[in-house]
Every structure is written in C-alpha cells, then in structure tokens.
Amino acid sequence: MSHPTVTVRVRDVLRYGQERALRLGRTQQLELGDNLFIRIGPGGRRFLLFQLEGEPDRSVAQAVAEALNLQNPEYGWHQGATLRSLTVVEAGSQEQPEQPEV
C-alpha cells in the first residue's frame, strides 16, 4: 500500500529550522534545493545562504528573510575557504554563541 504524498511548504520548513536554532541554540542547516543551502544561526535571527556551485541570488535571500519574519535585514557577503555565502542579519540582533550538544 502506498502512502499519500504530503506537501510541506518551504516557509514551514524554514520556520521549523528557525525555531530549532532558537530552542537549541545551535546552527541549523537545511537543503532548499539541489544546489541551495541555508545555515540559520543560533537565536534564529541571522542566516547564511550558499550554493556549492555559484552564488545565491539576493532575491532568494530577501524571500527567505521575509519567510523568517526578519525585521530590517542587512545583507552582505562572507568569503570562506571555498564558498562565498550571502549573509543576512536582522538589524540590531545580537550574535548568539553556539551551544554545546547535550
């Protein structure tokens, strides 16, 4: 017997990741597509958007910021060793330290 297909909205997945980042105090990474990933920082008010090949588009970051209900997000870039990530931070939010796993 096959099970029915369940559709989960991307907005719901993003908010779930945001809630976990807040509750656990740990970064949550989600795969949004074949070549698009998000890392939501502890506290849920900042994120990195990155691709394994290429760079993410700012319009995608704006849509994600809206879905996460960030107020006055500030956009920038972070150059890592191999990837360039689009950074989004809610204006006035404080960076939360990563909590150890329990």
C-alpha positions, 0 to 999 in steps of 0.5 A: 500500500502506498502512502499519500504524498504530503506537501510541506511548504518551504516557509514551514520548513524554514520556520521549523529550522528557525525555531530549532536554532532558537530552542537549541541554540545551535546552527541549523542547516537545511537543503532548499534545493539541489544546489541551495543551502541555508545555515540559520544561526543560533537565536534564529535571527541571522542566516547564511545562504550558499550554493556549492556551485555559484552564488545565491541570488539576493532575491532568494535571500530577501524571500527567505528573510521575509519567510523568517519574519526578519525585521530590517535585514542587512545583507552582505557577503562572507568569503570562506575557504571555498564558498562565498555565502550571502549573509543576512542579519536582522538589524540590531540582533545580537550574535548568539554563541553556539551551544554545546550538544547535550 
